[in-house]
């Protein structure tokens, strides 16, 4: 029965999302949030900007297509055939992100050292399948 319930307190949660382009600033941003009173830091992840991801994907596509063409040329030369065309091309791209969960505790341990951010790497993967016709 909702009419007989009594409110004994409130709980407020406020969440913000911060994006930093310079990875060297990440630890300082976490430290500043902790000093400003943040008591929970969640969901830290690293990713690529859309512009960088697209540029890397284009570069990967060129390399993948050159690789497919090279393999087709090798097959044609080895089997004494001629490439007469491309029957089909299919492609896919994968833009991973990297969750980072171990820095939150370091931000709140009270020590003077800045929050450590461990280096890693991100990649963009593409897959192309090209069906060539030979004669």
C-alpha positions as CSV (number, residue, x, y, z in Angstrom):
1,X,0.0,0.0,0.0
2,X,1.7,3.2,-1.2
3,X,-0.3,5.5,1.1
4,X,1.3,4.2,4.3
5,X,5.0,4.3,3.1
6,X,7.3,6.9,4.6
7,X,10.3,8.3,2.8
8,X,13.3,8.0,5.1
9,X,16.0,9.4,2.8
10,X,17.1,10.0,-0.7
11,X,20.0,8.7,-2.8
12,X,21.3,10.7,-5.7
13,X,23.6,9.5,-8.4
14,X,25.1,11.8,-11.0
15,X,27.1,10.4,-13.8
16,X,29.1,12.2,-16.5
17,X,31.0,11.0,-19.5
18,X,34.4,12.6,-20.3
19,X,36.2,12.1,-23.6
20,X,39.9,13.0,-23.8
21,X,41.8,13.2,-27.1
22,X,45.2,13.2,-25.4
23,X,45.9,9.9,-23.7
24,X,48.6,11.5,-21.6
25,X,45.9,13.5,-19.7
26,X,43.7,10.5,-18.7
27,X,45.4,9.9,-15.3
28,X,45.2,13.6,-14.5
29,X,41.6,13.8,-15.4
30,X,40.8,10.8,-13.1
31,X,42.9,12.4,-10.3
32,X,41.0,15.7,-10.7
33,X,37.6,13.9,-10.6
34,X,38.7,12.1,-7.3
35,X,39.9,15.4,-5.8
36,X,36.6,17.1,-6.7
37,X,34.7,14.5,-4.8
38,X,34.0,11.7,-7.2
39,X,33.7,8.5,-5.3
40,X,33.1,6.0,-8.1
41,X,34.7,5.8,-11.5
42,X,33.3,3.3,-13.9
43,X,33.4,2.1,-17.4
44,X,36.8,3.5,-18.4
45,X,37.5,2.5,-22.0
46,X,39.8,3.5,-24.8
47,X,38.8,3.8,-28.4
48,X,39.6,5.6,-31.6
49,X,38.0,8.8,-32.9
50,X,35.7,8.2,-35.9
51,X,38.1,10.0,-38.1
52,X,41.1,7.9,-37.1
53,X,39.2,4.7,-37.2
54,X,37.9,5.4,-40.7
55,X,41.4,6.3,-41.9
56,X,42.9,3.1,-40.4
57,X,40.1,1.1,-42.0
58,X,40.7,2.5,-45.4
59,X,44.4,1.8,-45.1
60,X,43.6,-1.8,-44.0
61,X,41.2,-2.3,-46.9
62,X,43.9,-1.2,-49.4
63,X,46.4,-3.7,-47.8
64,X,43.8,-6.5,-47.7
65,X,42.8,-5.9,-51.4
66,X,46.4,-5.8,-52.5
67,X,47.0,-9.0,-50.6
68,X,44.0,-10.7,-52.3
69,X,45.2,-9.5,-55.7
70,X,48.7,-10.8,-55.0
71,X,47.4,-14.2,-54.1
72,X,45.2,-14.3,-57.2
73,X,48.3,-13.4,-59.3
74,X,50.3,-16.2,-57.6
75,X,47.6,-18.7,-58.4
76,X,47.3,-17.5,-62.0
77,X,51.1,-17.7,-62.5
78,X,51.5,-21.0,-60.8
79,X,48.7,-22.7,-62.7
80,X,49.4,-20.8,-66.0
81,X,46.1,-19.1,-66.0
82,X,44.9,-15.6,-66.7
83,X,42.7,-13.6,-64.3
84,X,39.7,-12.6,-66.4
85,X,37.8,-10.6,-63.8
86,X,36.3,-10.3,-60.3
87,X,33.1,-12.3,-59.6
88,X,32.4,-10.8,-56.2
89,X,33.8,-8.8,-53.3
90,X,32.6,-8.9,-49.7
91,X,34.0,-7.0,-46.8
92,X,33.6,-6.3,-43.1
93,X,35.3,-4.1,-40.6
94,X,35.7,-4.4,-36.8
95,X,36.4,-1.4,-34.6
96,X,37.2,-2.8,-31.1
97,X,37.4,-0.7,-27.9
98,X,39.3,-1.6,-24.8
99,X,37.6,-1.5,-21.4
100,X,40.0,-0.5,-18.6
101,X,38.9,-1.5,-15.1
102,X,41.9,-1.3,-12.8
103,X,42.5,2.4,-12.5
104,X,39.6,3.3,-10.3
105,X,41.1,2.0,-7.1
106,X,44.4,3.8,-7.7
107,X,42.6,7.1,-8.0
108,X,41.2,6.8,-4.4
109,X,44.1,5.3,-2.4
110,X,45.1,8.8,-1.2
111,X,48.8,8.6,-2.3
112,X,50.5,11.5,-4.0
113,X,51.4,9.5,-7.2
114,X,49.2,10.2,-10.2
115,X,46.8,7.5,-11.4
116,X,48.8,5.1,-13.6
117,X,47.5,4.4,-17.1
118,X,49.1,1.3,-18.6
119,X,49.9,1.5,-22.3
120,X,48.2,-0.8,-24.8
121,X,47.2,-0.9,-28.4
122,X,44.0,-0.6,-30.4
123,X,43.5,-2.1,-33.8
124,X,41.1,-1.9,-36.7
125,X,40.5,-5.2,-38.5
126,X,39.0,-5.7,-41.9
127,X,38.1,-8.8,-43.8
128,X,37.8,-8.9,-47.6
129,X,36.8,-11.9,-49.7
130,X,37.4,-11.6,-53.4
131,X,36.3,-14.2,-55.9
132,X,38.4,-14.0,-59.1
133,X,37.6,-15.7,-62.4
134,X,40.4,-17.4,-64.2
135,X,40.8,-18.8,-67.7
